[in-house]
Amino acid sequence: MKIIKVDNYAREHIADHLIAENLNDYWGNYIVELLNSRQHEDSDNYFRLVEDNHVLWRGMEELI
C-alpha cells in the first residue's frame, strides 16, 4: 500500500504526489487518519491509501 496526496477539489490540472510506500493496511490507515486530521475541510490537500499498483495522476502533463 502507499499514501498519496490528491487535490481535495478533484481539479484535473493538479498532480498527485507520493507520500509513502511499502506500508501495511494498519499503519497506512493510521498515517492517513493523522494526516487528514491536520487538514481543515477547505484544504486543498487530501491524503489517501491506495494499492501499490495505483498510477499517479500527472496533472497538466496528462491533459496536454
CHARMM-style PDB file with segment names, atoms N, HN, CA, C and O in Angstrom:
ATOM      1  N   MET     1       0.843  -1.169   0.000  1.00  0.00      PROA
ATOM      2  CA  MET     1       0.000   0.000   0.000  1.00  0.00      PROA
ATOM      3  C   MET     1       0.896   1.242   0.000  1.00  0.00      PROA
ATOM      4  O   MET     1       2.039   1.210   0.455  1.00  0.00      PROA
ATOM      5  N   LYS     2       0.338   2.329  -0.524  1.00  0.00      PROA
ATOM      6  HN  LYS     2      -0.591   2.355  -0.893  1.00  0.00      PROA
ATOM      7  CA  LYS     2       1.074   3.587  -0.498  1.00  0.00      PROA
ATOM      8  C   LYS     2       0.120   4.736  -0.205  1.00  0.00      PROA
ATOM      9  O   LYS     2      -1.084   4.640  -0.442  1.00  0.00      PROA
ATOM     10  N   ILE     3       0.673   5.811   0.309  1.00  0.00      PROA
ATOM     11  HN  ILE     3       1.651   5.888   0.502  1.00  0.00      PROA
ATOM     12  CA  ILE     3      -0.101   7.004   0.632  1.00  0.00      PROA
ATOM     13  C   ILE     3       0.186   8.043  -0.432  1.00  0.00      PROA
ATOM     14  O   ILE     3       1.340   8.317  -0.761  1.00  0.00      PROA
ATOM     15  N   ILE     4      -0.888   8.622  -0.969  1.00  0.00      PROA
ATOM     16  HN  ILE     4      -1.825   8.400  -0.702  1.00  0.00      PROA
ATOM     17  CA  ILE     4      -0.737   9.686  -1.952  1.00  0.00      PROA
ATOM     18  C   ILE     4      -1.496  10.920  -1.482  1.00  0.00      PROA
ATOM     19  O   ILE     4      -2.455  10.831  -0.714  1.00  0.00      PROA
ATOM     20  N   LYS     5      -1.042  12.068  -1.962  1.00  0.00      PROA
ATOM     21  HN  LYS     5      -0.263  12.140  -2.585  1.00  0.00      PROA
ATOM     22  CA  LYS     5      -1.740  13.326  -1.710  1.00  0.00      PROA
ATOM     23  C   LYS     5      -2.437  13.716  -3.000  1.00  0.00      PROA
ATOM     24  O   LYS     5      -1.797  13.825  -4.046  1.00  0.00      PROA
ATOM     25  N   VAL     6      -3.740  13.924  -2.931  1.00  0.00      PROA
ATOM     26  HN  VAL     6      -4.260  13.835  -2.081  1.00  0.00      PROA
ATOM     27  CA  VAL     6      -4.529  14.303  -4.101  1.00  0.00      PROA
ATOM     28  C   VAL     6      -5.172  15.659  -3.844  1.00  0.00      PROA
ATOM     29  O   VAL     6      -5.178  16.153  -2.716  1.00  0.00      PROA
ATOM     30  N   ASP     7      -5.708  16.248  -4.897  1.00  0.00      PROA
ATOM     31  HN  ASP     7      -5.703  15.846  -5.813  1.00  0.00      PROA
ATOM     32  CA  ASP     7      -6.402  17.520  -4.781  1.00  0.00      PROA
ATOM     33  C   ASP     7      -7.784  17.288  -4.178  1.00  0.00      PROA
ATOM     34  O   ASP     7      -8.537  16.452  -4.678  1.00  0.00      PROA
ATOM     35  N   ASN     8      -8.122  17.993  -3.141  1.00  0.00      PROA
ATOM     36  HN  ASN     8      -7.510  18.673  -2.735  1.00  0.00      PROA
ATOM     37  CA  ASN     8      -9.398  17.830  -2.444  1.00  0.00      PROA
ATOM     38  C   ASN     8     -10.586  18.267  -3.299  1.00  0.00      PROA
ATOM     39  O   ASN     8     -11.718  17.867  -3.029  1.00  0.00      PROA
ATOM     40  N   TYR     9     -10.346  19.077  -4.320  1.00  0.00      PROA
ATOM     41  HN  TYR     9      -9.426  19.402  -4.540  1.00  0.00      PROA
ATOM     42  CA  TYR     9     -11.425  19.578  -5.168  1.00  0.00      PROA
ATOM     43  C   TYR     9     -11.492  18.860  -6.511  1.00  0.00      PROA
ATOM     44  O   TYR     9     -12.266  19.260  -7.381  1.00  0.00      PROA
ATOM     45  N   ALA    10     -10.704  17.817  -6.697  1.00  0.00      PROA
ATOM     46  HN  ALA    10     -10.076  17.491  -5.990  1.00  0.00      PROA
ATOM     47  CA  ALA    10     -10.697  16.993  -7.918  1.00  0.00      PROA
ATOM     48  C   ALA    10     -10.421  17.808  -9.175  1.00  0.00      PROA
ATOM     49  O   ALA    10     -10.992  17.543 -10.233  1.00  0.00      PROA
ATOM     50  N   ARG    11      -9.549  18.794  -9.057  1.00  0.00      PROA
ATOM     51  HN  ARG    11      -9.085  19.010  -8.198  1.00  0.00      PROA
ATOM     52  CA  ARG    11      -9.160  19.573 -10.238  1.00  0.00      PROA
ATOM     53  C   ARG    11      -8.188  18.738 -11.058  1.00  0.00      PROA
ATOM     54  O   ARG    11      -7.210  18.212 -10.526  1.00  0.00      PROA
ATOM     55  N   GLU    12      -8.456  18.619 -12.342  1.00  0.00      PROA
ATOM     56  HN  GLU    12      -9.251  19.046 -12.774  1.00  0.00      PROA
ATOM     57  CA  GLU    12      -7.680  17.725 -13.198  1.00  0.00      PROA
ATOM     58  C   GLU    12      -6.263  18.211 -13.462  1.00  0.00      PROA
ATOM     59  O   GLU    12      -5.393  17.398 -13.777  1.00  0.00      PROA
ATOM     60  N   HSD    13      -6.004  19.501 -13.345  1.00  0.00      PROA
ATOM     61  HN  HSD    13      -6.711  20.161 -13.089  1.00  0.00      PROA
ATOM     62  CA  HSD    13      -4.670  20.012 -13.660  1.00  0.00      PROA
ATOM     63  C   HSD    13      -3.687  19.882 -12.491  1.00  0.00      PROA
ATOM     64  O   HSD    13      -2.516  20.232 -12.636  1.00  0.00      PROA
ATOM     65  N   ILE    14      -4.141  19.388 -11.341  1.00  0.00      PROA
ATOM     66  HN  ILE    14      -5.093  19.104 -11.223  1.00  0.00      PROA
ATOM     67  CA  ILE    14      -3.286  19.207 -10.166  1.00  0.00      PROA
ATOM     68  C   ILE    14      -2.792  17.762 -10.118  1.00  0.00      PROA
ATOM     69  O   ILE    14      -3.591  16.828 -10.182  1.00  0.00      PROA
ATOM     70  N   ALA    15      -1.484  17.581 -10.005  1.00  0.00      PROA
ATOM     71  HN  ALA    15      -0.835  18.340  -9.953  1.00  0.00      PROA
ATOM     72  CA  ALA    15      -0.887  16.237  -9.988  1.00  0.00      PROA
ATOM     73  C   ALA    15      -0.985  15.611  -8.597  1.00  0.00      PROA
ATOM     74  O   ALA    15      -1.046  16.314  -7.588  1.00  0.00      PROA
ATOM     75  N   ASP    16      -0.999  14.273  -8.563  1.00  0.00      PROA
ATOM     76  HN  ASP    16      -0.949  13.702  -9.383  1.00  0.00      PROA
ATOM     77  CA  ASP    16      -0.920  13.523  -7.308  1.00  0.00      PROA
ATOM     78  C   ASP    16       0.539  13.463  -6.859  1.00  0.00      PROA
ATOM     79  O   ASP    16       1.448  13.546  -7.685  1.00  0.00      PROA
ATOM     80  N   HSD    17       0.762  13.321  -5.562  1.00  0.00      PROA
ATOM     81  HN  HSD    17       0.024  13.254  -4.891  1.00  0.00      PROA
ATOM     82  CA  HSD    17       2.114  13.221  -5.013  1.00  0.00      PROA
ATOM     83  C   HSD    17       2.222  11.995  -4.121  1.00  0.00      PROA
ATOM     84  O   HSD    17       1.330  11.708  -3.323  1.00  0.00      PROA
ATOM     85  N   LEU    18       3.318  11.283  -4.270  1.00  0.00      PROA
ATOM     86  HN  LEU    18       4.042  11.516  -4.919  1.00  0.00      PROA
ATOM     87  CA  LEU    18       3.582  10.119  -3.437  1.00  0.00      PROA
ATOM     88  C   LEU    18       4.142  10.582  -2.097  1.00  0.00      PROA
ATOM     89  O   LEU    18       5.113  11.337  -2.054  1.00  0.00      PROA
ATOM     90  N   ILE    19       3.529  10.129  -1.003  1.00  0.00      PROA
ATOM     91  HN  ILE    19       2.740   9.516  -1.038  1.00  0.00      PROA
ATOM     92  CA  ILE    19       3.970  10.497   0.338  1.00  0.00      PROA
ATOM     93  C   ILE    19       4.780   9.369   0.966  1.00  0.00      PROA
ATOM     94  O   ILE    19       5.858   9.609   1.510  1.00  0.00      PROA
ATOM     95  N   ALA    20       4.267   8.133   0.895  1.00  0.00      PROA
ATOM     96  HN  ALA    20       3.391   7.938   0.453  1.00  0.00      PROA
ATOM     97  CA  ALA    20       4.955   6.974   1.480  1.00  0.00      PROA
ATOM     98  C   ALA    20       4.512   5.723   0.739  1.00  0.00      PROA
ATOM     99  O   ALA    20       3.408   5.672   0.197  1.00  0.00      PROA
ATOM    100  N   GLU    21       5.382   4.708   0.719  1.00  0.00      PROA
ATOM    101  HN  GLU    21       6.278   4.750   1.159  1.00  0.00      PROA
ATOM    102  CA  GLU    21       5.017   3.445   0.080  1.00  0.00      PROA
ATOM    103  C   GLU    21       5.527   2.279   0.918  1.00  0.00      PROA
ATOM    104  O   GLU    21       6.249   2.471   1.897  1.00  0.00      PROA
ATOM    105  N   ASN    22       5.147   1.078   0.524  1.00  0.00      PROA
ATOM    106  HN  ASN    22       4.561   0.922  -0.271  1.00  0.00      PROA
ATOM    107  CA  ASN    22       5.504  -0.161   1.228  1.00  0.00      PROA
ATOM    108  C   ASN    22       4.975  -0.182   2.663  1.00  0.00      PROA
ATOM    109  O   ASN    22       5.700  -0.527   3.596  1.00  0.00      PROA
ATOM    110  N   LEU    23       3.709   0.190   2.826  1.00  0.00      PROA
ATOM    111  HN  LEU    23       3.120   0.470   2.068  1.00  0.00      PROA
ATOM    112  CA  LEU    23       3.057   0.183   4.131  1.00  0.00      PROA
ATOM    113  C   LEU    23       2.036  -0.945   4.186  1.00  0.00      PROA
ATOM    114  O   LEU    23       1.477  -1.334   3.161  1.00  0.00      PROA
ATOM    115  N   ASN    24       1.794  -1.468   5.386  1.00  0.00      PROA
ATOM    116  HN  ASN    24       2.248  -1.151   6.219  1.00  0.00      PROA
ATOM    117  CA  ASN    24       0.695  -2.419   5.518  1.00  0.00      PROA
ATOM    118  C   ASN    24      -0.595  -1.639   5.778  1.00  0.00      PROA
ATOM    119  O   ASN    24      -0.556  -0.424   5.976  1.00  0.00      PROA
ATOM    120  N   ASP    25      -1.740  -2.335   5.778  1.00  0.00      PROA
ATOM    121  HN  ASP    25      -1.772  -3.321   5.617  1.00  0.00      PROA
ATOM    122  CA  ASP    25      -3.039  -1.669   5.932  1.00  0.00      PROA
ATOM    123  C   ASP    25      -3.150  -0.902   7.249  1.00  0.00      PROA
ATOM    124  O   ASP    25      -3.634   0.229   7.276  1.00  0.00      PROA
ATOM    125  N   TYR    26      -2.705  -1.519   8.331  1.00  0.00      PROA
ATOM    126  HN  TYR    26      -2.312  -2.438   8.309  1.00  0.00      PROA
ATOM    127  CA  TYR    26      -2.847  -0.888   9.646  1.00  0.00      PROA
ATOM    128  C   TYR    26      -2.116   0.450   9.708  1.00  0.00      PROA
ATOM    129  O   TYR    26      -2.718   1.476  10.025  1.00  0.00      PROA
ATOM    130  N   TRP    27      -0.821   0.437   9.405  1.00  0.00      PROA
ATOM    131  HN  TRP    27      -0.333  -0.397   9.148  1.00  0.00      PROA
ATOM    132  CA  TRP    27      -0.032   1.665   9.501  1.00  0.00      PROA
ATOM    133  C   TRP    27      -0.425   2.666   8.428  1.00  0.00      PROA
ATOM    134  O   TRP    27      -0.397   3.873   8.670  1.00  0.00      PROA
ATOM    135  N   GLY    28      -0.789   2.188   7.255  1.00  0.00      PROA
ATOM    136  HN  GLY    28      -0.811   1.208   7.058  1.00  0.00      PROA
ATOM    137  CA  GLY    28      -1.229   3.093   6.199  1.00  0.00      PROA
ATOM    138  C   GLY    28      -2.472   3.866   6.604  1.00  0.00      PROA
ATOM    139  O   GLY    28      -2.523   5.087   6.453  1.00  0.00      PROA
ATOM    140  N   ASN    29      -3.478   3.161   7.120  1.00  0.00      PROA
ATOM    141  HN  ASN    29      -3.436   2.169   7.243  1.00  0.00      PROA
ATOM    142  CA  ASN    29      -4.701   3.831   7.572  1.00  0.00      PROA
ATOM    143  C   ASN    29      -4.435   4.762   8.744  1.00  0.00      PROA
ATOM    144  O   ASN    29      -5.019   5.843   8.826  1.00  0.00      PROA
ATOM    145  N   TYR    30      -3.564   4.351   9.647  1.00  0.00      PROA
ATOM    146  HN  TYR    30      -3.090   3.473   9.581  1.00  0.00      PROA
ATOM    147  CA  TYR    30      -3.219   5.180  10.804  1.00  0.00      PROA
ATOM    148  C   TYR    30      -2.588   6.505  10.359  1.00  0.00      PROA
ATOM    149  O   TYR    30      -2.975   7.572  10.837  1.00  0.00      PROA
ATOM    150  N   ILE    31      -1.628   6.433   9.453  1.00  0.00      PROA
ATOM    151  HN  ILE    31      -1.314   5.566   9.065  1.00  0.00      PROA
ATOM    152  CA  ILE    31      -0.938   7.641   8.984  1.00  0.00      PROA
ATOM    153  C   ILE    31      -1.883   8.534   8.193  1.00  0.00      PROA
ATOM    154  O   ILE    31      -1.855   9.755   8.348  1.00  0.00      PROA
ATOM    155  N   VAL    32      -2.721   7.938   7.347  1.00  0.00      PROA
ATOM    156  HN  VAL    32      -2.743   6.947   7.221  1.00  0.00      PROA
ATOM    157  CA  VAL    32      -3.682   8.725   6.564  1.00  0.00      PROA
ATOM    158  C   VAL    32      -4.644   9.463   7.498  1.00  0.00      PROA
ATOM    159  O   VAL    32      -4.937  10.638   7.278  1.00  0.00      PROA
ATOM    160  N   GLU    33      -5.132   8.790   8.529  1.00  0.00      PROA
ATOM    161  HN  GLU    33      -4.894   7.835   8.708  1.00  0.00      PROA
ATOM    162  CA  GLU    33      -6.023   9.442   9.502  1.00  0.00      PROA
ATOM    163  C   GLU    33      -5.323  10.623  10.174  1.00  0.00      PROA
ATOM    164  O   GLU    33      -5.922  11.685  10.341  1.00  0.00      PROA
ATOM    165  N   LEU    34      -4.058  10.441  10.559  1.00  0.00      PROA
ATOM    166  HN  LEU    34      -3.571   9.578  10.423  1.00  0.00      PROA
ATOM    167  CA  LEU    34      -3.311  11.538  11.187  1.00  0.00      PROA
ATOM    168  C   LEU    34      -3.127  12.714  10.230  1.00  0.00      PROA
ATOM    169  O   LEU    34      -3.337  13.867  10.609  1.00  0.00      PROA
ATOM    170  N   LEU    35      -2.738  12.424   9.001  1.00  0.00      PROA
ATOM    171  HN  LEU    35      -2.567  11.488   8.693  1.00  0.00      PROA
ATOM    172  CA  LEU    35      -2.514  13.494   8.030  1.00  0.00      PROA
ATOM    173  C   LEU    35      -3.800  14.253   7.723  1.00  0.00      PROA
ATOM    174  O   LEU    35      -3.796  15.483   7.679  1.00  0.00      PROA
ATOM    175  N   ASN    36      -4.895  13.535   7.512  1.00  0.00      PROA
ATOM    176  HN  ASN    36      -4.898  12.536   7.548  1.00  0.00      PROA
ATOM    177  CA  ASN    36      -6.160  14.198   7.194  1.00  0.00      PROA
ATOM    178  C   ASN    36      -6.739  14.943   8.392  1.00  0.00      PROA
ATOM    179  O   ASN    36      -7.457  15.926   8.211  1.00  0.00      PROA
ATOM    180  N   SER    37      -6.443  14.500   9.602  1.00  0.00      PROA
ATOM    181  HN  SER    37      -5.860  13.701   9.748  1.00  0.00      PROA
ATOM    182  CA  SER    37      -6.954  15.198  10.785  1.00  0.00      PROA
ATOM    183  C   SER    37      -6.283  16.558  10.962  1.00  0.00      PROA
ATOM    184  O   SER    37      -6.835  17.438  11.622  1.00  0.00      PROA
ATOM    185  N   ARG    38      -5.112  16.736  10.384  1.00  0.00      PROA
ATOM    186  HN  ARG    38      -4.663  16.021   9.847  1.00  0.00      PROA
ATOM    187  CA  ARG    38      -4.391  18.008  10.482  1.00  0.00      PROA
ATOM    188  C   ARG    38      -4.842  19.011   9.418  1.00  0.00      PROA
ATOM    189  O   ARG    38      -4.410  20.163   9.437  1.00  0.00      PROA
ATOM    190  N   GLN    39      -5.698  18.592   8.501  1.00  0.00      PROA
ATOM    191  HN  GLN    39      -6.050  17.656   8.485  1.00  0.00      PROA
ATOM    192  CA  GLN    39      -6.212  19.459   7.441  1.00  0.00      PROA
ATOM    193  C   GLN    39      -7.598  19.964   7.846  1.00  0.00      PROA
ATOM    194  O   GLN    39      -8.301  19.301   8.609  1.00  0.00      PROA
ATOM    195  N   HSD    40      -7.987  21.125   7.343  1.00  0.00      PROA
ATOM    196  HN  HSD    40      -7.416  21.664   6.724  1.00  0.00      PROA
ATOM    197  CA  HSD    40      -9.359  21.582   7.557  1.00  0.00      PROA
ATOM    198  C   HSD    40     -10.190  21.185   6.344  1.00  0.00      PROA
ATOM    199  O   HSD    40      -9.632  20.784   5.323  1.00  0.00      PROA
ATOM    200  N   GLU    41     -11.502  21.289   6.437  1.00  0.00      PROA
ATOM    201  HN  GLU    41     -11.955  21.615   7.266  1.00  0.00      PROA
ATOM    202  CA  GLU    41     -12.366  20.775   5.365  1.00  0.00      PROA
ATOM    203  C   GLU    41     -12.225  21.539   4.057  1.00  0.00      PROA
ATOM    204  O   GLU    41     -12.593  21.014   3.006  1.00  0.00      PROA
ATOM    205  N   ASP    42     -11.707  22.757   4.087  1.00  0.00      PROA
ATOM    206  HN  ASP    42     -11.408  23.183   4.940  1.00  0.00      PROA
ATOM    207  CA  ASP    42     -11.500  23.538   2.871  1.00  0.00      PROA
ATOM    208  C   ASP    42     -10.067  23.447   2.358  1.00  0.00      PROA
ATOM    209  O   ASP    42      -9.682  24.203   1.465  1.00  0.00      PROA
ATOM    210  N   SER    43      -9.286  22.545   2.901  1.00  0.00      PROA
ATOM    211  HN  SER    43      -9.598  21.931   3.625  1.00  0.00      PROA
ATOM    212  CA  SER    43      -7.893  22.383   2.498  1.00  0.00      PROA
ATOM    213  C   SER    43      -7.801  21.880   1.057  1.00  0.00      PROA
ATOM    214  O   SER    43      -8.679  21.156   0.587  1.00  0.00      PROA
ATOM    215  N   ASP    44      -6.746  22.263   0.371  1.00  0.00      PROA
ATOM    216  HN  ASP    44      -6.033  22.850   0.752  1.00  0.00      PROA
ATOM    217  CA  ASP    44      -6.520  21.792  -0.996  1.00  0.00      PROA
ATOM    218  C   ASP    44      -6.047  20.349  -1.037  1.00  0.00      PROA
ATOM    219  O   ASP    44      -6.159  19.699  -2.076  1.00  0.00      PROA
ATOM    220  N   ASN    45      -5.526  19.836   0.059  1.00  0.00      PROA
ATOM    221  HN  ASN    45      -5.435  20.365   0.904  1.00  0.00      PROA
ATOM    222  CA  ASN    45      -4.921  18.503   0.086  1.00  0.00      PROA
ATOM    223  C   ASN    45      -5.835  17.479   0.739  1.00  0.00      PROA
ATOM    224  O   ASN    45      -6.574  17.778   1.677  1.00  0.00      PROA
ATOM    225  N   TYR    46      -5.760  16.260   0.215  1.00  0.00      PROA
ATOM    226  HN  TYR    46      -5.159  16.016  -0.546  1.00  0.00      PROA
ATOM    227  CA  TYR    46      -6.443  15.121   0.830  1.00  0.00      PROA
ATOM    228  C   TYR    46      -5.527  13.918   0.663  1.00  0.00      PROA
ATOM    229  O   TYR    46      -4.985  13.699  -0.421  1.00  0.00      PROA
ATOM    230  N   PHE    47      -5.349  13.147   1.706  1.00  0.00      PROA
ATOM    231  HN  PHE    47      -5.789  13.325   2.586  1.00  0.00      PROA
ATOM    232  CA  PHE    47      -4.444  12.002   1.680  1.00  0.00      PROA
ATOM    233  C   PHE    47      -5.250  10.724   1.580  1.00  0.00      PROA
ATOM    234  O   PHE    47      -6.277  10.572   2.242  1.00  0.00      PROA
ATOM    235  N   ARG    48      -4.776   9.791   0.738  1.00  0.00      PROA
ATOM    236  HN  ARG    48      -3.942   9.914   0.201  1.00  0.00      PROA
ATOM    237  CA  ARG    48      -5.474   8.529   0.505  1.00  0.00      PROA
ATOM    238  C   ARG    48      -4.494   7.373   0.570  1.00  0.00      PROA
ATOM    239  O   ARG    48      -3.316   7.521   0.245  1.00  0.00      PROA
ATOM    240  N   LEU    49      -4.991   6.228   0.991  1.00  0.00      PROA
ATOM    241  HN  LEU    49      -5.948   6.109   1.255  1.00  0.00      PROA
ATOM    242  CA  LEU    49      -4.234   4.982   0.970  1.00  0.00      PROA
ATOM    243  C   LEU    49      -4.689   4.201  -0.252  1.00  0.00      PROA
ATOM    244  O   LEU    49      -5.879   3.925  -0.408  1.00  0.00      PROA
ATOM    245  N   VAL    50      -3.741   3.842  -1.125  1.00  0.00      PROA
ATOM    246  HN  VAL    50      -2.775   4.067  -0.998  1.00  0.00      PROA
ATOM    247  CA  VAL    50      -4.076   3.143  -2.367  1.00  0.00      PROA
ATOM    248  C   VAL    50      -3.196   1.904  -2.513  1.00  0.00      PROA
ATOM    249  O   VAL    50      -2.204   1.740  -1.803  1.00  0.00      PROA
ATOM    250  N   GLU    51      -3.575   1.048  -3.437  1.00  0.00      PROA
ATOM    251  HN  GLU    51      -4.380   1.181  -4.014  1.00  0.00      PROA
ATOM    252  CA  GLU    51      -2.802  -0.160  -3.727  1.00  0.00      PROA
ATOM    253  C   GLU    51      -1.449   0.210  -4.338  1.00  0.00      PROA
ATOM    254  O   GLU    51      -1.276   1.312  -4.859  1.00  0.00      PROA
ATOM    255  N   ASP    52      -0.505  -0.706  -4.270  1.00  0.00      PROA
ATOM    256  HN  ASP    52      -0.645  -1.601  -3.847  1.00  0.00      PROA
ATOM    257  CA  ASP    52       0.839  -0.461  -4.807  1.00  0.00      PROA
ATOM    258  C   ASP    52       0.847  -0.253  -6.314  1.00  0.00      PROA
ATOM    259  O   ASP    52       1.733   0.429  -6.831  1.00  0.00      PROA
ATOM    260  N   ASN    53      -0.114  -0.822  -7.033  1.00  0.00      PROA
ATOM    261  HN  ASN    53      -0.834  -1.376  -6.614  1.00  0.00      PROA
ATOM    262  CA  ASN    53      -0.123  -0.702  -8.492  1.00  0.00      PROA
ATOM    263  C   ASN    53      -0.871   0.541  -8.975  1.00  0.00      PROA
ATOM    264  O   ASN    53      -1.046   0.718 -10.181  1.00  0.00      PROA
ATOM    265  N   HSD    54      -1.310   1.397  -8.069  1.00  0.00      PROA
ATOM    266  HN  HSD    54      -1.168   1.254  -7.089  1.00  0.00      PROA
ATOM    267  CA  HSD    54      -2.016   2.629  -8.437  1.00  0.00      PROA
ATOM    268  C   HSD    54      -1.057   3.563  -9.182  1.00  0.00      PROA
ATOM    269  O   HSD    54       0.061   3.804  -8.727  1.00  0.00      PROA
ATOM    270  N   VAL    55      -1.500   4.082 -10.320  1.00  0.00      PROA
ATOM    271  HN  VAL    55      -2.408   3.887 -10.689  1.00  0.00      PROA
ATOM    272  CA  VAL    55      -0.689   5.004 -11.117  1.00  0.00      PROA
ATOM    273  C   VAL    55      -1.051   6.431 -10.721  1.00  0.00      PROA
ATOM    274  O   VAL    55      -2.225   6.802 -10.702  1.00  0.00      PROA
ATOM    275  N   LEU    56      -0.038   7.223 -10.406  1.00  0.00      PROA
ATOM    276  HN  LEU    56       0.916   6.922 -10.421  1.00  0.00      PROA
ATOM    277  CA  LEU    56      -0.276   8.606 -10.000  1.00  0.00      PROA
ATOM    278  C   LEU    56      -0.723   9.445 -11.187  1.00  0.00      PROA
ATOM    279  O   LEU    56      -0.203   9.304 -12.294  1.00  0.00      PROA
ATOM    280  N   TRP    57      -1.700  10.326 -10.942  1.00  0.00      PROA
ATOM    281  HN  TRP    57      -2.123  10.440 -10.042  1.00  0.00      PROA
ATOM    282  CA  TRP    57      -2.151  11.273 -11.948  1.00  0.00      PROA
ATOM    283  C   TRP    57      -1.092  12.357 -12.078  1.00  0.00      PROA
ATOM    284  O   TRP    57      -0.642  12.913 -11.077  1.00  0.00      PROA
ATOM    285  N   ARG    58      -0.691  12.659 -13.319  1.00  0.00      PROA
ATOM    286  HN  ARG    58      -1.056  12.207 -14.132  1.00  0.00      PROA
ATOM    287  CA  ARG    58       0.399  13.608 -13.542  1.00  0.00      PROA
ATOM    288  C   ARG    58      -0.076  15.034 -13.749  1.00  0.00      PROA
ATOM    289  O   ARG    58       0.738  15.914 -14.029  1.00  0.00      PROA
ATOM    290  N   GLY    59      -1.350  15.282 -13.621  1.00  0.00      PROA
ATOM    291  HN  GLY    59      -2.011  14.567 -13.394  1.00  0.00      PROA
ATOM    292  CA  GLY    59      -1.870  16.643 -13.714  1.00  0.00      PROA
ATOM    293  C   GLY    59      -1.878  17.167 -15.128  1.00  0.00      PROA
ATOM    294  O   GLY    59      -2.377  16.507 -16.039  1.00  0.00      PROA
ATOM    295  N   MET    60      -1.331  18.342 -15.316  1.00  0.00      PROA
ATOM    296  HN  MET    60      -0.925  18.878 -14.576  1.00  0.00      PROA
ATOM    297  CA  MET    60      -1.368  19.011 -16.611  1.00  0.00      PROA
ATOM    298  C   MET    60      -0.651  18.208 -17.689  1.00  0.00      PROA
ATOM    299  O   MET    60      -1.020  18.300 -18.859  1.00  0.00      PROA
ATOM    300  N   GLU    61       0.359  17.427 -17.332  1.00  0.00      PROA
ATOM    301  HN  GLU    61       0.659  17.352 -16.381  1.00  0.00      PROA
ATOM    302  CA  GLU    61       1.063  16.592 -18.313  1.00  0.00      PROA
ATOM    303  C   GLU    61       0.118  15.604 -18.980  1.00  0.00      PROA
ATOM    304  O   GLU    61       0.279  15.304 -20.163  1.00  0.00      PROA
ATOM    305  N   GLU    62      -0.866  15.093 -18.243  1.00  0.00      PROA
ATOM    306  HN  GLU    62      -0.997  15.338 -17.282  1.00  0.00      PROA
ATOM    307  CA  GLU    62      -1.824  14.135 -18.798  1.00  0.00      PROA
ATOM    308  C   GLU    62      -2.771  14.817 -19.775  1.00  0.00      PROA
ATOM    309  O   GLU    62      -3.277  14.178 -20.698  1.00  0.00      PROA
ATOM    310  N   LEU    63      -3.013  16.102 -19.582  1.00  0.00      PROA
ATOM    311  HN  LEU    63      -2.602  16.622 -18.832  1.00  0.00      PROA
ATOM    312  CA  LEU    63      -4.002  16.811 -20.384  1.00  0.00      PROA
ATOM    313  C   LEU    63      -3.433  17.357 -21.683  1.00  0.00      PROA
ATOM    314  O   LEU    63      -4.181  17.632 -22.622  1.00  0.00      PROA
ATOM    315  N   ILE    64      -2.119  17.516 -21.746  1.00  0.00      PROA
ATOM    316  HN  ILE    64      -1.512  17.293 -20.984  1.00  0.00      PROA
ATOM    317  CA  ILE    64      -1.505  18.100 -22.953  1.00  0.00      PROA
ATOM    318  C   ILE    64      -1.147  17.022 -23.942  1.00  0.00      PROA
ATOM    319  OT1 ILE    64      -0.622  17.319 -25.016  1.00  0.00      PROA
TER     320      ILE     64
END
